[in-house]
């Protein structure tokens, strides 16, 4: 699913990206606003993808349920 960032840049977020993000979120290992650590803990997320997921979380959650 493509989402648009604040700078109007399209970023492709895959189901795998979203599930990777959620796995970290549900683990409780870190505050999700610590994007640098989320990137380190993830399999393939970038800072831009993390921020795009945060901004579009509800929409992505509905899409990938």
Backbone as a printed PyTorch tensor [residue, N CA C, xyz], in Angstrom:
tensor([[[ 0.8570, -1.1820,  0.0000],
         [ 0.0000,  0.0000,  0.0000],
         [ 0.8920,  1.2300,  0.0000]],

        [[ 0.6330,  2.1510, -0.8840],
         [ 1.3960,  3.3970, -0.9050],
         [ 0.7620,  4.3940,  0.0380]],

        [[ 1.5990,  5.0700,  0.8050],
         [ 1.1450,  6.1460,  1.6800],
         [ 1.9430,  7.3900,  1.3310]],

        [[ 1.4400,  8.5290,  1.7060],
         [ 2.1020,  9.7920,  1.4010],
         [ 2.6080, 10.4110,  2.6990]],

        [[ 3.8650, 10.8140,  2.7040],
         [ 4.4570, 11.4340,  3.8720],
         [ 4.1050, 12.9200,  3.9020]],

        [[ 4.5120, 13.5810,  4.9630],
         [ 4.2340, 15.0170,  5.0930],
         [ 4.8410, 15.8120,  3.9440]],

        [[ 5.9560, 15.3290,  3.3980],
         [ 6.6070, 16.0280,  2.2990],
         [ 5.9920, 15.6280,  0.9620]],

        [[ 4.8640, 14.9140,  1.0000],
         [ 4.1380, 14.4780, -0.1920],
         [ 4.9390, 13.4730, -1.0120]],

        [[ 5.7740, 12.6940, -0.3290],
         [ 6.5550, 11.6470, -0.9700],
         [ 5.8050, 10.3300, -0.7810]],

        [[ 5.6660,  9.5650, -1.8570],
         [ 5.0030,  8.2670, -1.7530],
         [ 6.0100,  7.2270, -1.2790]],

        [[ 5.6030,  6.4550, -0.2790],
         [ 6.4330,  5.3750,  0.2450],
         [ 5.5910,  4.1080,  0.2280]],

        [[ 6.1500,  3.0560, -0.3250],
         [ 5.4360,  1.7930, -0.3780],
         [ 5.6340,  1.0440,  0.9350]],

        [[ 4.5380,  0.7820,  1.6410],
         [ 4.5700,  0.0140,  2.8780],
         [ 3.9370, -1.3430,  2.5760]],

        [[ 4.7130, -2.3990,  2.7520],
         [ 4.1950, -3.7370,  2.5120],
         [ 3.5860, -4.2950,  3.7920]],

        [[ 2.8460, -5.3680,  3.6380],
         [ 2.2860, -6.0430,  4.8130],
         [ 3.4320, -6.5050,  5.7230]],

        [[ 4.5090, -6.9790,  5.1150],
         [ 5.6760, -7.4120,  5.8910],
         [ 6.2510, -6.2530,  6.7050]],

        [[ 6.3410, -5.0710,  6.1140],
         [ 6.8240, -3.8850,  6.8330],
         [ 5.9300, -3.5950,  8.0350]],

        [[ 4.6300, -3.6030,  7.7940],
         [ 3.6890, -3.2680,  8.8570],
         [ 3.7420, -4.2990,  9.9790]],

        [[ 3.8020, -5.5770,  9.6280],
         [ 3.8660, -6.6210, 10.6490],
         [ 5.1780, -6.5580, 11.4260]],

        [[ 6.2600, -6.2180, 10.7510],
         [ 7.5460, -6.0310, 11.4130],
         [ 7.4310, -4.9170, 12.4560]],

        [[ 6.8220, -3.8150, 12.0640],
         [ 6.6000, -2.6930, 12.9730],
         [ 5.7460, -3.1320, 14.1680]],

        [[ 4.6480, -3.8270, 13.8830],
         [ 3.7560, -4.2680, 14.9600],
         [ 4.4410, -5.2530, 15.9040]],

        [[ 5.2700, -6.1330, 15.3830],
         [ 5.9800, -7.0730, 16.2530],
         [ 6.8350, -6.3440, 17.2760]],

        [[ 7.4970, -5.2990, 16.8480],
         [ 8.2950, -4.4930, 17.7730],
         [ 7.3790, -3.7630, 18.7460]],

        [[ 6.3100, -3.1960, 18.2290],
         [ 5.3510, -2.4610, 19.0630],
         [ 4.7830, -3.3590, 20.1610]],

        [[ 4.3210, -4.5340, 19.7910],
         [ 3.6740, -5.4340, 20.7460],
         [ 4.6680, -6.0680, 21.7190]],

        [[ 5.9380, -6.1130, 21.3450],
         [ 6.9480, -6.6860, 22.2430],
         [ 7.1770, -5.7960, 23.4670]],

        [[ 6.9330, -4.4900, 23.3080],
         [ 7.1410, -3.5570, 24.4150],
         [ 8.6030, -3.2540, 24.6860]],

        [[ 9.4790, -3.6130, 23.7760],
         [10.9130, -3.4340, 23.9620],
         [11.3070, -1.9600, 23.9960]],

        [[10.6150, -1.1360, 23.2350],
         [10.9930,  0.2760, 23.1390],
         [ 9.7650,  1.1520, 22.9230]],

        [[ 9.9280,  2.4010, 23.2110],
         [ 8.9370,  3.4090, 22.8530],
         [ 9.0210,  3.5690, 21.3350]],

        [[ 7.9100,  3.4810, 20.6660],
         [ 7.9230,  3.5140, 19.2000],
         [ 8.3590,  4.8690, 18.6450]],

        [[ 8.3720,  5.9070, 19.4710],
         [ 8.8770,  7.2030, 19.0170],
         [10.3960,  7.2060, 18.9150]],

        [[11.0460,  6.1820, 19.4860],
         [12.4950,  6.0260, 19.3440],
         [12.7520,  5.3270, 18.0050]],

        [[12.5510,  6.0630, 16.9380],
         [12.5630,  5.5120, 15.5840],
         [13.9030,  4.8570, 15.2510]],

        [[14.9910,  5.4290, 15.7110],
         [16.3070,  4.8520, 15.4380],
         [16.4260,  3.4360, 15.9820]],

        [[15.9290,  3.2120, 17.1890],
         [15.9780,  1.8820, 17.7830],
         [14.9980,  0.9370, 17.0830]],

        [[13.8390,  1.4460, 16.6990],
         [12.8800,  0.6220, 15.9610],
         [13.5180,  0.1280, 14.6630]],

        [[14.2250,  1.0020, 13.9710],
         [14.9130,  0.6230, 12.7340],
         [15.9450, -0.4680, 13.0240]],

        [[16.7150, -0.3010, 14.1010],
         [17.7270, -1.2970, 14.4630],
         [17.0990, -2.6540, 14.7860]],

        [[15.9600, -2.6430, 15.4510],
         [15.3050, -3.8820, 15.8690],
         [14.5460, -4.5660, 14.7380]],

        [[14.2750, -3.8280, 13.6890],
         [13.4640, -4.3640, 12.5940],
         [14.2950, -5.1880, 11.6300]],

        [[13.5790, -5.8840, 10.7580],
         [14.2500, -6.6580,  9.7150],
         [14.5720, -5.8110,  8.4950]],

        [[13.7070, -4.8410,  8.1780],
         [13.9220, -4.0960,  6.9320],
         [13.3040, -2.6990,  6.9400]],

        [[12.9650, -2.1690,  8.0950],
         [12.3570, -0.8370,  8.1340],
         [13.4230,  0.2480,  8.0560]],

        [[13.0360,  1.3470,  7.4380],
         [13.8710,  2.5490,  7.4160],
         [13.1830,  3.5940,  8.2860]],

        [[13.8770,  4.6690,  8.5700],
         [13.2780,  5.7500,  9.3480],
         [12.0490,  6.3020,  8.6280]],

        [[12.1480,  6.4800,  7.3220],
         [11.0190,  7.0210,  6.5550],
         [ 9.8200,  6.0840,  6.5990]],

        [[10.0690,  4.7700,  6.5060],
         [ 8.9690,  3.8160,  6.5770],
         [ 8.3220,  3.8380,  7.9600]],

        [[ 9.1310,  3.8910,  9.0090],
         [ 8.5820,  3.9490, 10.3720],
         [ 7.6870,  5.1690, 10.5490]],

        [[ 8.1610,  6.3070, 10.1160],
         [ 7.3820,  7.5380, 10.2610],
         [ 6.1040,  7.4770,  9.4260]],

        [[ 6.1900,  6.8850,  8.2380],
         [ 5.0020,  6.7460,  7.3950],
         [ 3.9900,  5.8050,  8.0420]],

        [[ 4.4700,  4.7310,  8.6640],
         [ 3.5730,  3.8050,  9.3620],
         [ 2.9130,  4.5110, 10.5280]],

        [[ 3.6870,  5.2620, 11.2900],
         [ 3.1230,  5.9850, 12.4370],
         [ 2.0370,  6.9580, 11.9830]],

        [[ 2.2930,  7.6700, 10.9220],
         [ 1.3490,  8.6810, 10.4410],
         [ 0.0840,  8.0460,  9.8610]],

        [[ 0.2090,  6.8690,  9.2980],
         [-0.9080,  6.2180,  8.6050],
         [-1.3200,  4.9100,  9.2710]],

        [[-1.0690,  4.7880, 10.5710],
         [-1.2390,  3.5120, 11.2740],
         [-2.6530,  2.9400, 11.1400]],

        [[-3.6590,  3.7320, 11.4090],
         [-5.0400,  3.2200, 11.3680],
         [-5.4110,  2.7060,  9.9820]],

        [[-5.0520,  3.4530,  8.9730],
         [-5.3450,  3.0620,  7.5900],
         [-4.6170,  1.7620,  7.2250]],

        [[-3.3590,  1.6570,  7.6150],
         [-2.5770,  0.4510,  7.3320],
         [-3.1160, -0.7490,  8.1140]],

        [[-3.5000, -0.5090,  9.3530],
         [-4.0500, -1.5850, 10.1740],
         [-5.3180, -2.1670,  9.5400]],

        [[-6.1740, -1.3120,  9.0270],
         [-7.3870, -1.7800,  8.3530],
         [-7.0320, -2.5370,  7.0760]],

        [[-6.0630, -2.0280,  6.3330],
         [-5.6770, -2.6430,  5.0540],
         [-5.0850, -4.0380,  5.2370]],

        [[-4.2720, -4.2060,  6.2860],
         [-3.5190, -5.4430,  6.4380],
         [-4.0810, -6.4110,  7.4870]],

        [[-5.2740, -6.1610,  7.9890],
         [-5.9030, -7.0800,  8.9570],
         [-6.1910, -8.3940,  8.3180]]])
